[in-house]
Amino acid sequence: MAYVVAGYWAAGYVASDSEAALSAALQSLAPGAIIELFQLELNAAQHGVAITRYFHAGVNELRGDVVFGGQTYEPLPIEAEGFEWNGQGTLPRPRIRIANIAGTITSLLLSLPRGLEGAKVTRLRTLARFLDEANFLPYVDSGYVATGYVSASPDADPSATWPPEVYYVDRKAIETRDVVEFELASAFDLVGVRIPARQCLTRCQWAYRSPECGYTGTSYWTAEDQQVFDPALDACGKRVDSCKLRFGDNNELPYGGFPGIGTFFT
């Protein structure tokens, strides 16, 4: 049975009964190794291509790619530090170091129009016991044929993870023949980003009838909020009252900076 913590779904995390399995495993005598998985997501607007790559700094028991939740994670010499949960002080800025033997990472960066900055990095942690069965050698004992198949990974559970940690590549800190290091930042800590996305001003900043404004009606008013019937005289007063005339008195509409729009004015 899965349940959602009120207001927590927006972060993309759903709590489930697998949390109990994870907690129980951590308190056991032999919880097993912590497995650290990484997802690197490029977007077409910044990088010219929209792809997601999956990495792990190692291999499985079969000397192959790690498989978790049916997703394959390629082996890549990668080291990460600086991840933390902190409710005080500055936001953490983790660093990721990737081996650059033979200039493989340098070649990748040169193929991207704006480098790797802005790429989304997700860190996922679980225990080895929860990995897919494909990672382990088949289990065989003297009674295998008689008793039937025995799973090599009976605890496999793709939902048994710590909450995903999402960051974005902020800058390239180091690049040598041996290693490339990137500094990560949270979505709230990127250069030039404000919370809220726009400043609080006394007048609406959207262009009238633009996609951000969203008004496409056939009723017209002047900038002084006087109704007219000539589209050539249609103009917006950039006030809350002007917005209400067009959309109605509804808190889900653009004026006032409600979720999904980002404009704030009074």
Phi and psi restraints in degrees (value plus and minus 20) as a CYANA .aco file:
   2 ALA   PHI    -124.6   -84.6
   2 ALA   PSI     129.6   169.6
   3 TYR   PHI    -159.6  -119.6
   3 TYR   PSI     138.7   178.7
   4 VAL   PHI    -136.4   -96.4
   4 VAL   PSI     108.1   148.1
   5 VAL   PHI     -91.4   -51.4
   5 VAL   PSI     114.9   154.9
   6 ALA   PHI     -74.3   -34.3
   6 ALA   PSI     105.7   145.7
   7 GLY   PHI      57.0    97.0
   7 GLY   PSI     -20.3    19.7
   8 TYR   PHI    -112.5   -72.5
   8 TYR   PSI     -36.5     3.5
   9 TRP   PHI     -81.7   -41.7
   9 TRP   PSI     -47.0    -7.0
  10 ALA   PHI     -82.7   -42.7
  10 ALA   PSI     -45.3    -5.3
  11 ALA   PHI    -103.5   -63.5
  11 ALA   PSI     -22.4    17.6
  12 GLY   PHI      64.6   104.6
  12 GLY   PSI      -7.8    32.2
  13 TYR   PHI    -134.6   -94.6
  13 TYR   PSI     110.4   150.4
  14 VAL   PHI    -139.1   -99.1
  14 VAL   PSI     102.4   142.4
  15 ALA   PHI     -94.5   -54.5
  15 ALA   PSI     126.6   166.6
  16 SER   PHI    -168.8  -128.8
  16 SER   PSI     157.9   197.9
  17 ASP   PHI     -85.1   -45.1
  17 ASP   PSI     -37.1     2.9
  18 SER   PHI     -85.8   -45.8
  18 SER   PSI     -40.5    -0.5
  19 GLU   PHI     -81.5   -41.5
  19 GLU   PSI     -57.1   -17.1
  20 ALA   PHI     -84.3   -44.3
  20 ALA   PSI     -60.5   -20.5
  21 ALA   PHI     -84.4   -44.4
  21 ALA   PSI     -60.2   -20.2
  22 LEU   PHI     -85.9   -45.9
  22 LEU   PSI     -65.1   -25.1
  23 SER   PHI     -83.5   -43.5
  23 SER   PSI     -61.8   -21.8
  24 ALA   PHI     -84.3   -44.3
  24 ALA   PSI     -59.7   -19.7
  25 ALA   PHI     -85.3   -45.3
  25 ALA   PSI     -60.1   -20.1
  26 LEU   PHI     -86.1   -46.1
  26 LEU   PSI     -47.3    -7.3
  27 GLN   PHI    -112.7   -72.7
  27 GLN   PSI     -20.0    20.0
  28 SER   PHI    -100.5   -60.5
  28 SER   PSI     149.4   189.4
  29 LEU   PHI     -87.5   -47.5
  29 LEU   PSI     -52.0   -12.0
  30 ALA   PHI    -153.0  -113.0
  30 ALA   PSI      58.4    98.4
  31 PRO   PHI     -87.7   -47.7
  31 PRO   PSI     -44.8    -4.8
  32 GLY   PHI      76.3   116.3
  32 GLY   PSI     155.2   195.2
  33 ALA   PHI     -96.4   -56.4
  33 ALA   PSI     126.6   166.6
  34 ILE   PHI    -104.7   -64.7
  34 ILE   PSI     106.7   146.7
  35 ILE   PHI    -122.7   -82.7
  35 ILE   PSI     108.8   148.8
  36 GLU   PHI    -130.2   -90.2
  36 GLU   PSI      98.2   138.2
  37 LEU   PHI    -136.2   -96.2
  37 LEU   PSI     127.1   167.1
  38 PHE   PHI    -147.5  -107.5
  38 PHE   PSI     121.3   161.3
  39 GLN   PHI    -141.8  -101.8
  39 GLN   PSI     108.3   148.3
  40 LEU   PHI    -135.5   -95.5
  40 LEU   PSI      95.9   135.9
  41 GLU   PHI    -132.3   -92.3
  41 GLU   PSI      98.4   138.4
  42 LEU   PHI    -118.0   -78.0
  42 LEU   PSI     129.1   169.1
  43 ASN   PHI    -139.9   -99.9
  43 ASN   PSI     129.4   169.4
  44 ALA   PHI     -83.8   -43.8
  44 ALA   PSI     -54.2   -14.2
  45 ALA   PHI     -84.1   -44.1
  45 ALA   PSI     -59.0   -19.0
  46 GLN   PHI    -119.0   -79.0
  46 GLN   PSI     -53.4   -13.4
  47 HIS   PHI    -133.2   -93.2
  47 HIS   PSI     -23.4    16.6
  48 GLY   PHI      60.2   100.2
  48 GLY   PSI     -22.2    17.8
  49 VAL   PHI    -173.7  -133.7
  49 VAL   PSI     122.7   162.7
  50 ALA   PHI    -130.1   -90.1
  50 ALA   PSI      75.2   115.2
  51 ILE   PHI    -159.0  -119.0
  51 ILE   PSI     140.0   180.0
  52 THR   PHI    -146.7  -106.7
  52 THR   PSI     107.1   147.1
  53 ARG   PHI    -130.6   -90.6
  53 ARG   PSI     128.8   168.8
  54 TYR   PHI    -142.5  -102.5
  54 TYR   PSI     110.2   150.2
  55 PHE   PHI    -154.8  -114.8
  55 PHE   PSI     133.8   173.8
  56 HIS   PHI    -167.6  -127.6
  56 HIS   PSI     121.0   161.0
  57 ALA   PHI    -103.1   -63.1
  57 ALA   PSI      36.6    76.6
  58 GLY   PHI     149.1   189.1
  58 GLY   PSI    -191.2  -151.2
  59 VAL   PHI    -148.1  -108.1
  59 VAL   PSI     151.1   191.1
  60 ASN   PHI    -108.8   -68.8
  60 ASN   PSI    -191.3  -151.3
  61 GLU   PHI     -83.7   -43.7
  61 GLU   PSI     -42.8    -2.8
  62 LEU   PHI    -114.5   -74.5
  62 LEU   PSI      -9.5    30.5
  63 ARG   PHI      43.6    83.6
  63 ARG   PSI      10.7    50.7
  64 GLY   PHI    -144.7  -104.7
  64 GLY   PSI    -189.9  -149.9
  65 ASP   PHI     -83.4   -43.4
  65 ASP   PSI     124.3   164.3
  66 VAL   PHI     -96.7   -56.7
  66 VAL   PSI     114.9   154.9
  67 VAL   PHI    -138.5   -98.5
  67 VAL   PSI     106.1   146.1
  68 PHE   PHI    -159.6  -119.6
  68 PHE   PSI     102.7   142.7
  69 GLY   PHI      42.6    82.6
  69 GLY   PSI       9.4    49.4
  70 GLY   PHI      61.7   101.7
  70 GLY   PSI     -26.0    14.0
  71 GLN   PHI    -116.9   -76.9
  71 GLN   PSI     113.0   153.0
  72 THR   PHI    -109.5   -69.5
  72 THR   PSI     111.2   151.2
  73 TYR   PHI    -131.7   -91.7
  73 TYR   PSI      96.0   136.0
  74 GLU   PHI     -90.4   -50.4
  74 GLU   PSI     125.1   165.1
  75 PRO   PHI     -92.0   -52.0
  75 PRO   PSI     111.6   151.6
  76 LEU   PHI    -169.6  -129.6
  76 LEU   PSI     107.7   147.7
  77 PRO   PHI     -84.2   -44.2
  77 PRO   PSI      80.8   120.8
  78 ILE   PHI    -158.7  -118.7
  78 ILE   PSI     120.2   160.2
  79 GLU   PHI    -152.6  -112.6
  79 GLU   PSI     113.5   153.5
  80 ALA   PHI    -148.5  -108.5
  80 ALA   PSI     124.7   164.7
  81 GLU   PHI    -170.9  -130.9
  81 GLU   PSI     142.1   182.1
  82 GLY   PHI      74.4   114.4
  82 GLY   PSI     -20.3    19.7
  83 PHE   PHI     -94.0   -54.0
  83 PHE   PSI     111.5   151.5
  84 GLU   PHI    -180.5  -140.5
  84 GLU   PSI     140.0   180.0
  85 TRP   PHI    -127.6   -87.6
  85 TRP   PSI      96.7   136.7
  86 ASN   PHI    -163.4  -123.4
  86 ASN   PSI     101.2   141.2
  87 GLY   PHI    -112.5   -72.5
  87 GLY   PSI     -16.7    23.3
  88 GLN   PHI    -151.9  -111.9
  88 GLN   PSI     135.6   175.6
  89 GLY   PHI      54.4    94.4
  89 GLY   PSI    -179.6  -139.6
  90 THR   PHI     -95.4   -55.4
  90 THR   PSI     137.2   177.2
  91 LEU   PHI     -91.7   -51.7
  91 LEU   PSI     125.8   165.8
  92 PRO   PHI     -85.9   -45.9
  92 PRO   PSI     127.7   167.7
  93 ARG   PHI    -147.9  -107.9
  93 ARG   PSI      62.2   102.2
  94 PRO   PHI     -82.2   -42.2
  94 PRO   PSI     142.2   182.2
  95 ARG   PHI    -146.7  -106.7
  95 ARG   PSI     121.2   161.2
  96 ILE   PHI    -142.7  -102.7
  96 ILE   PSI     108.2   148.2
  97 ARG   PHI    -132.5   -92.5
  97 ARG   PSI     110.2   150.2
  98 ILE   PHI    -144.1  -104.1
  98 ILE   PSI     115.0   155.0
  99 ALA   PHI     -81.1   -41.1
  99 ALA   PSI     117.2   157.2
 100 ASN   PHI    -138.3   -98.3
 100 ASN   PSI      12.9    52.9
 101 ILE   PHI     -78.7   -38.7
 101 ILE   PSI     113.0   153.0
 102 ALA   PHI      45.9    85.9
 102 ALA   PSI      -5.2    34.8
 103 GLY   PHI      49.2    89.2
 103 GLY   PSI       7.3    47.3
 104 THR   PHI     -85.3   -45.3
 104 THR   PSI     -62.9   -22.9
 105 ILE   PHI     -91.9   -51.9
 105 ILE   PSI     -57.7   -17.7
 106 THR   PHI     -80.3   -40.3
 106 THR   PSI     -61.9   -21.9
 107 SER   PHI     -83.8   -43.8
 107 SER   PSI     -59.5   -19.5
 108 LEU   PHI     -82.7   -42.7
 108 LEU   PSI     -64.8   -24.8
 109 LEU   PHI     -83.6   -43.6
 109 LEU   PSI     -57.2   -17.2
 110 LEU   PHI     -88.7   -48.7
 110 LEU   PSI     -42.6    -2.6
 111 SER   PHI    -103.7   -63.7
 111 SER   PSI     -29.9    10.1
 112 LEU   PHI    -119.8   -79.8
 112 LEU   PSI     111.7   151.7
 113 PRO   PHI     -80.2   -40.2
 113 PRO   PSI     -52.1   -12.1
 114 ARG   PHI    -145.1  -105.1
 114 ARG   PSI       5.9    45.9
 115 GLY   PHI      50.4    90.4
 115 GLY   PSI    -180.8  -140.8
 116 LEU   PHI    -116.9   -76.9
 116 LEU   PSI     -22.2    17.8
 117 GLU   PHI     -79.4   -39.4
 117 GLU   PSI     117.4   157.4
 118 GLY   PHI      71.6   111.6
 118 GLY   PSI     -29.2    10.8
 119 ALA   PHI     -89.1   -49.1
 119 ALA   PSI     123.6   163.6
 120 LYS   PHI    -108.1   -68.1
 120 LYS   PSI     107.6   147.6
 121 VAL   PHI    -137.0   -97.0
 121 VAL   PSI     102.8   142.8
 122 THR   PHI    -134.6   -94.6
 122 THR   PSI     105.8   145.8
 123 ARG   PHI    -123.0   -83.0
 123 ARG   PSI     105.4   145.4
 124 LEU   PHI    -143.4  -103.4
 124 LEU   PSI     111.1   151.1
 125 ARG   PHI    -143.6  -103.6
 125 ARG   PSI     120.1   160.1
 126 THR   PHI    -169.8  -129.8
 126 THR   PSI    -195.9  -155.9
 127 LEU   PHI    -123.6   -83.6
 127 LEU   PSI     131.5   171.5
 128 ALA   PHI     -77.3   -37.3
 128 ALA   PSI     -52.6   -12.6
 129 ARG   PHI     -85.8   -45.8
 129 ARG   PSI     -39.0     1.0
 130 PHE   PHI    -114.4   -74.4
 130 PHE   PSI     -20.5    19.5
 131 LEU   PHI     -89.0   -49.0
 131 LEU   PSI     141.4   181.4
 132 ASP   PHI     -84.4   -44.4
 132 ASP   PSI     136.2   176.2
 133 GLU   PHI     -82.0   -42.0
 133 GLU   PSI     -44.8    -4.8
 134 ALA   PHI     -84.0   -44.0
 134 ALA   PSI     -30.7     9.3
 135 ASN   PHI    -106.7   -66.7
 135 ASN   PSI     -29.4    10.6
 136 PHE   PHI    -141.5  -101.5
 136 PHE   PSI     136.8   176.8
 137 LEU   PHI     -87.4   -47.4
 137 LEU   PSI     125.4   165.4
 138 PRO   PHI     -78.8   -38.8
 138 PRO   PSI     122.3   162.3
 139 TYR   PHI    -110.0   -70.0
 139 TYR   PSI     105.1   145.1
 140 VAL   PHI    -153.8  -113.8
 140 VAL   PSI     113.1   153.1
 141 ASP   PHI    -156.1  -116.1
 141 ASP   PSI    -197.1  -157.1
 142 SER   PHI     -83.7   -43.7
 142 SER   PSI     -45.5    -5.5
 143 GLY   PHI    -123.2   -83.2
 143 GLY   PSI      -1.9    38.1
 144 TYR   PHI     -79.2   -39.2
 144 TYR   PSI     -67.1   -27.1
 145 VAL   PHI     -88.0   -48.0
 145 VAL   PSI     -60.1   -20.1
 146 ALA   PHI     -94.4   -54.4
 146 ALA   PSI     -58.9   -18.9
 147 THR   PHI    -112.6   -72.6
 147 THR   PSI     -31.3     8.7
 148 GLY   PHI      76.4   116.4
 148 GLY   PSI    -192.9  -152.9
 149 TYR   PHI     -94.0   -54.0
 149 TYR   PSI     117.9   157.9
 150 VAL   PHI    -137.7   -97.7
 150 VAL   PSI     104.1   144.1
 151 SER   PHI     -85.2   -45.2
 151 SER   PSI     119.0   159.0
 152 ALA   PHI     -98.1   -58.1
 152 ALA   PSI     -33.0     7.0
 153 SER   PHI    -162.7  -122.7
 153 SER   PSI      54.5    94.5
 154 PRO   PHI     -85.2   -45.2
 154 PRO   PSI     -40.5    -0.5
 155 ASP   PHI    -115.6   -75.6
 155 ASP   PSI     -12.6    27.4
 156 ALA   PHI     -71.3   -31.3
 156 ALA   PSI     106.9   146.9
 157 ASP   PHI    -176.9  -136.9
 157 ASP   PSI      83.8   123.8
 158 PRO   PHI     -87.9   -47.9
 158 PRO   PSI     -32.7     7.3
 159 SER   PHI    -116.1   -76.1
 159 SER   PSI     -24.6    15.4
 160 ALA   PHI    -105.0   -65.0
 160 ALA   PSI      60.7   100.7
 161 THR   PHI    -157.9  -117.9
 161 THR   PSI     141.5   181.5
 162 TRP   PHI     -92.6   -52.6
 162 TRP   PSI     139.6   179.6
 163 PRO   PHI     -75.6   -35.6
 163 PRO   PSI     115.9   155.9
 164 PRO   PHI     -79.6   -39.6
 164 PRO   PSI     123.4   163.4
 165 GLU   PHI    -129.4   -89.4
 165 GLU   PSI      96.7   136.7
 166 VAL   PHI    -128.6   -88.6
 166 VAL   PSI     106.7   146.7
 167 TYR   PHI    -156.5  -116.5
 167 TYR   PSI     153.0   193.0
 168 TYR   PHI    -148.9  -108.9
 168 TYR   PSI     124.7   164.7
 169 VAL   PHI     -87.7   -47.7
 169 VAL   PSI      97.7   137.7
 170 ASP   PHI    -112.9   -72.9
 170 ASP   PSI     -61.0   -21.0
 171 ARG   PHI    -183.4  -143.4
 171 ARG   PSI     140.4   180.4
 172 LYS   PHI    -109.5   -69.5
 172 LYS   PSI      97.9   137.9
 173 ALA   PHI    -109.4   -69.4
 173 ALA   PSI     -59.2   -19.2
 174 ILE   PHI    -162.6  -122.6
 174 ILE   PSI     120.4   160.4
 175 GLU   PHI    -163.4  -123.4
 175 GLU   PSI      93.1   133.1
 176 THR   PHI    -149.3  -109.3
 176 THR   PSI    -197.5  -157.5
 177 ARG   PHI     -89.0   -49.0
 177 ARG   PSI     -39.7     0.3
 178 ASP   PHI    -120.3   -80.3
 178 ASP   PSI     -53.6   -13.6
 179 VAL   PHI    -172.1  -132.1
 179 VAL   PSI     129.8   169.8
 180 VAL   PHI    -142.2  -102.2
 180 VAL   PSI     109.8   149.8
 181 GLU   PHI    -137.0   -97.0
 181 GLU   PSI     114.0   154.0
 182 PHE   PHI    -138.5   -98.5
 182 PHE   PSI     122.1   162.1
 183 GLU   PHI    -119.2   -79.2
 183 GLU   PSI     111.6   151.6
 184 LEU   PHI    -123.7   -83.7
 184 LEU   PSI     138.0   178.0
 185 ALA   PHI    -162.2  -122.2
 185 ALA   PSI     132.5   172.5
 186 SER   PHI     -93.5   -53.5
 186 SER   PSI     147.9   187.9
 187 ALA   PHI     -82.4   -42.4
 187 ALA   PSI     -43.3    -3.3
 188 PHE   PHI    -108.9   -68.9
 188 PHE   PSI     -25.2    14.8
 189 ASP   PHI    -140.8  -100.8
 189 ASP   PSI      -3.1    36.9
 190 LEU   PHI     -99.7   -59.7
 190 LEU   PSI     128.9   168.9
 191 VAL   PHI     -81.4   -41.4
 191 VAL   PSI     110.3   150.3
 192 GLY   PHI      64.5   104.5
 192 GLY   PSI     -21.6    18.4
 193 VAL   PHI    -115.5   -75.5
 193 VAL   PSI     113.7   153.7
 194 ARG   PHI    -135.6   -95.6
 194 ARG   PSI     133.1   173.1
 195 ILE   PHI    -139.2   -99.2
 195 ILE   PSI      94.1   134.1
 196 PRO   PHI     -90.4   -50.4
 196 PRO   PSI     157.5   197.5
 197 ALA   PHI     -84.7   -44.7
 197 ALA   PSI     -43.6    -3.6
 198 ARG   PHI    -146.8  -106.8
 198 ARG   PSI     133.5   173.5
 199 GLN   PHI     -89.5   -49.5
 199 GLN   PSI     135.8   175.8
 200 CYS   PHI     -99.8   -59.8
 200 CYS   PSI      93.9   133.9
 201 LEU   PHI    -145.3  -105.3
 201 LEU   PSI     147.3   187.3
 202 THR   PHI    -104.1   -64.1
 202 THR   PSI     -31.1     8.9
 203 ARG   PHI    -151.7  -111.7
 203 ARG   PSI     127.6   167.6
 204 CYS   PHI     -84.0   -44.0
 204 CYS   PSI     119.2   159.2
 205 GLN   PHI    -120.4   -80.4
 205 GLN   PSI     -23.9    16.1
 206 TRP   PHI     -93.9   -53.9
 206 TRP   PSI     126.9   166.9
 207 ALA   PHI     -91.1   -51.1
 207 ALA   PSI     113.1   153.1
 208 TYR   PHI     -80.8   -40.8
 208 TYR   PSI     112.7   152.7
 209 ARG   PHI      43.7    83.7
 209 ARG   PSI      -0.9    39.1
 210 SER   PHI    -101.6   -61.6
 210 SER   PSI     150.4   190.4
 211 PRO   PHI     -78.4   -38.4
 211 PRO   PSI     -53.7   -13.7
 212 GLU   PHI     -88.8   -48.8
 212 GLU   PSI     -61.1   -21.1
 213 CYS   PHI     -84.5   -44.5
 213 CYS   PSI     -70.3   -30.3
 214 GLY   PHI      65.4   105.4
 214 GLY   PSI     -22.1    17.9
 215 TYR   PHI    -104.9   -64.9
 215 TYR   PSI     104.8   144.8
 216 THR   PHI    -150.4  -110.4
 216 THR   PSI      -2.7    37.3
 217 GLY   PHI     -91.3   -51.3
 217 GLY   PSI     150.6   190.6
 218 THR   PHI    -126.5   -86.5
 218 THR   PSI      -6.8    33.2
 219 SER   PHI    -116.2   -76.2
 219 SER   PSI     121.3   161.3
 220 TYR   PHI    -146.4  -106.4
 220 TYR   PSI     124.8   164.8
 221 TRP   PHI    -159.8  -119.8
 221 TRP   PSI     137.4   177.4
 222 THR   PHI    -104.4   -64.4
 222 THR   PSI     156.3   196.3
 223 ALA   PHI     -85.7   -45.7
 223 ALA   PSI     -37.4     2.6
 224 GLU   PHI    -115.0   -75.0
 224 GLU   PSI      -8.6    31.4
 225 ASP   PHI      46.2    86.2
 225 ASP   PSI      13.2    53.2
 226 GLN   PHI    -119.1   -79.1
 226 GLN   PSI     106.4   146.4
 227 GLN   PHI     -88.9   -48.9
 227 GLN   PSI     116.4   156.4
 228 VAL   PHI    -153.4  -113.4
 228 VAL   PSI     149.7   189.7
 229 PHE   PHI    -138.8   -98.8
 229 PHE   PSI     -18.0    22.0
 230 ASP   PHI    -120.9   -80.9
 230 ASP   PSI      95.4   135.4
 231 PRO   PHI     -76.8   -36.8
 231 PRO   PSI     -45.6    -5.6
 232 ALA   PHI     -87.4   -47.4
 232 ALA   PSI     -41.9    -1.9
 233 LEU   PHI    -114.2   -74.2
 233 LEU   PSI     -20.3    19.7
 234 ASP   PHI     -88.8   -48.8
 234 ASP   PSI     105.8   145.8
 235 ALA   PHI    -174.2  -134.2
 235 ALA   PSI     136.9   176.9
 236 CYS   PHI    -128.3   -88.3
 236 CYS   PSI     118.6   158.6
 237 GLY   PHI    -100.3   -60.3
 237 GLY   PSI     -24.5    15.5
 238 LYS   PHI      43.5    83.5
 238 LYS   PSI       4.9    44.9
 239 ARG   PHI    -136.1   -96.1
 239 ARG   PSI     146.0   186.0
 240 VAL   PHI     -80.1   -40.1
 240 VAL   PSI     -63.2   -23.2
 241 ASP   PHI     -80.6   -40.6
 241 ASP   PSI     -56.9   -16.9
 242 SER   PHI     -84.2   -44.2
 242 SER   PSI     -59.2   -19.2
 243 CYS   PHI     -89.4   -49.4
 243 CYS   PSI     -59.7   -19.7
 244 LYS   PHI     -84.7   -44.7
 244 LYS   PSI     -54.8   -14.8
 245 LEU   PHI     -79.4   -39.4
 245 LEU   PSI     -55.3   -15.3
 246 ARG   PHI    -109.2   -69.2
 246 ARG   PSI     -57.1   -17.1
 247 PHE   PHI    -127.1   -87.1
 247 PHE   PSI     -36.7     3.3
 248 GLY   PHI      73.7   113.7
 248 GLY   PSI     146.4   186.4
 249 ASP   PHI    -103.7   -63.7
 249 ASP   PSI      63.0   103.0
 250 ASN   PHI    -159.4  -119.4
 250 ASN   PSI     104.6   144.6
 251 ASN   PHI     -88.3   -48.3
 251 ASN   PSI     -29.0    11.0
 252 GLU   PHI    -109.8   -69.8
 252 GLU   PSI     -16.9    23.1
 253 LEU   PHI    -116.7   -76.7
 253 LEU   PSI     148.6   188.6
 254 PRO   PHI     -77.1   -37.1
 254 PRO   PSI     -56.0   -16.0
 255 TYR   PHI     -82.8   -42.8
 255 TYR   PSI     127.3   167.3
 256 GLY   PHI      65.9   105.9
 256 GLY   PSI     -21.1    18.9
 257 GLY   PHI      56.5    96.5
 257 GLY   PSI      21.8    61.8
 258 PHE   PHI     -97.8   -57.8
 258 PHE   PSI     140.8   180.8
 259 PRO   PHI     -69.5   -29.5
 259 PRO   PSI     117.0   157.0
 260 GLY   PHI      76.9   116.9
 260 GLY   PSI     -30.7     9.3
 261 ILE   PHI    -135.2   -95.2
 261 ILE   PSI     -79.7   -39.7
 262 GLY   PHI      78.3   118.3
 262 GLY   PSI     -21.3    18.7
 263 THR   PHI    -106.7   -66.7
 263 THR   PSI     119.2   159.2
 264 PHE   PHI    -150.1  -110.1
 264 PHE   PSI     100.3   140.3
 265 PHE   PHI    -176.2  -136.2
 265 PHE   PSI     143.4   183.4
